[in-house]
Amino acid sequence: MGSTRERPKVSLAREFEEWLRVIPGDVDATTEMVRQRIGRIARQFERVLADVADDHEMSAGDWEALSVLARSADQGGLTPGRMAAILGLTSGTVSVRLERLMAAGLIERAEGTDKRQRPVRLTAAGRDGWGAATVARTTAESRLMRDCLTGGELDQLSDLLGTLLVRLESAYGPAPRHDMTRGRKARE
């Protein structure tokens, strides 16, 4: 469906007026609507990722960890501590995740002095599994976007969101990396 067709009302449109009535102070309704829509779209993309990860027998957290390791392939892997810092997770959470990924044959330990300092890296199965899940995710997202926006509209949306992102990052610093869901802040 292109931009000239009538669009169905989304959940936010049904409750937005009520929301505006309860927000204290003078609120710019257009800004609030944009913020609400961006937030809901981000959460919907997290659902896409979770569904695709599940289809590939992993969790969204597994996909995050594998993504970080895929980017570190030329470094020979990452220590669990470094992964915890990048992902903004506790060392205990990362340890549990790494043990699960090792048991599934998706990662392996590289040489190192002790368990905490030994880097972990993707196995061939991990690279293949992450790659297949990532292709499925990007394909699903592209299909969803192109079902309702033309190529020109997508380009325009990308440009507008890029401008907004530059402004937000100038005020608040870099946004979390693309492989971090739930808005965690990396502890780098």
C-alpha positions, 0 to 999 in steps of 0.5 A: 500500500503506498502513501496515497491510500488511506491507512488504518488507525493504529493503536496509538491513534485510539488512545492518543487524545486520552494520553494528551489529556493526562500529561501535565503542562503544555505538550507539543502534540506533534512531537509527542505523537512522533516520539510515541510512534518511534518508540512503538515501532522500535518495540515492534522491531524487537518483536520481529527479532524475537520471532526470527531468533525463535524460528532459528532456535535462539533467543534475542539475547543469543542473537545479540551475543552472536552479533557482537562476536560476528563483528569481533571475528577479525580480533579472534573473539572477545573475553566474557568481560568485554562482551558484558561491557559491550552488551551492558550486561552483568558478568553473570548474565553473560556467563549463563548466555555463553554457556548456553551458546557453547552447549549449542555448539555456536561458540567456542573458547579460544586460547587464554590464561583462565576461563574468565580471560579466554576469548570466545568466538563463533564456531562455523555453526554459530556464524551460519546460524547467526547469518541465517537469522540476520538475513531472515530478520532483515528480509522480514523488516524490509518486507514490512516496510515496503508493504506500506512505503514506497522506495522514495518514502523509505529514502525520505524517512531514512533521511528524516530519522537520520537528521533526528538521530544526529540531533539526539546524539549531539545532546545525549551521546551515541545511541546504543549499537544496533545489536542491543535490544531494550535500550541498554547502555553499553558500559564501554 
